[in-house]
Amino acid sequence: MVKKKEYRYAAICSYYDDEEGELTVTFLKVCNKEGNLFKLDEGDVADVLYEDVIEKLSMPCLIVKGDRVFYDFKKAINVFEK
């Protein structure tokens, strides 16, 4: 028996296609062990079915360090990335 792994990612939605029921998202990459600080993975863009969205996250605080932008959520985000 093969166990199927479920991966969970955080992402920013840039477009919602109401007719197709799809979101265009750019994925975030976790940056700390606490799971509340993320950075945008600009090359990782995909269309995701609305029904595959598990949770709408609260608006994060933006932290700018030089030319890098980090997304700081008030609570840990339960992600399981590859």
SVG drawing of the C-alpha trace seen along z (x, -y; Angstrom):
<svg xmlns="http://www.w3.org/2000/svg" viewBox="-19 -48 38 50">
<polyline fill="none" stroke="black" stroke-width="0.4" points="0.0,0.0 1.4,-3.4 0.6,-6.3 -0.4,-9.5 1.2,-12.6 -0.9,-15.8 1.1,-19.0 -0.2,-22.4 1.1,-25.7 0.5,-29.3 0.0,-31.6 -1.0,-35.1 -4.0,-35.2 -3.6,-37.6 -6.7,-36.7 -9.9,-34.8 -11.7,-33.4 -15.3,-33.0 -16.3,-31.1 -13.6,-28.5 -13.6,-28.5 -9.8,-28.9 -7.4,-31.2 -4.1,-32.3 -1.7,-32.3 2.0,-32.9 3.2,-30.6 5.0,-31.6 8.0,-29.9 8.2,-29.5 11.3,-31.2 11.3,-30.2 10.6,-27.3 7.6,-29.0 5.8,-28.9 4.7,-32.5 7.3,-34.3 7.2,-33.8 8.8,-35.2 7.2,-35.3 8.5,-32.6 8.0,-34.8 8.8,-31.9 6.2,-29.6 2.8,-30.7 -0.1,-28.3 -3.8,-28.1 -5.5,-26.4 -9.1,-25.2 -11.2,-27.2 -12.3,-24.0 -8.7,-23.1 -8.3,-26.1 -8.3,-25.0 -8.4,-28.4 -8.4,-32.1 -5.5,-33.6 -5.6,-36.9 -3.7,-39.8 0.0,-39.6 2.3,-42.5 4.9,-43.3 8.5,-43.5 10.9,-45.0 14.7,-44.2 16.6,-45.8 15.0,-44.5 13.3,-41.5 9.8,-41.5 8.6,-39.1 5.0,-38.3 4.6,-38.1 1.4,-36.4 0.1,-36.8 -0.2,-33.0 1.7,-30.0 0.5,-28.7 0.2,-25.0 2.2,-24.2 3.8,-21.0 6.0,-21.9 8.1,-19.6"/>
</svg>
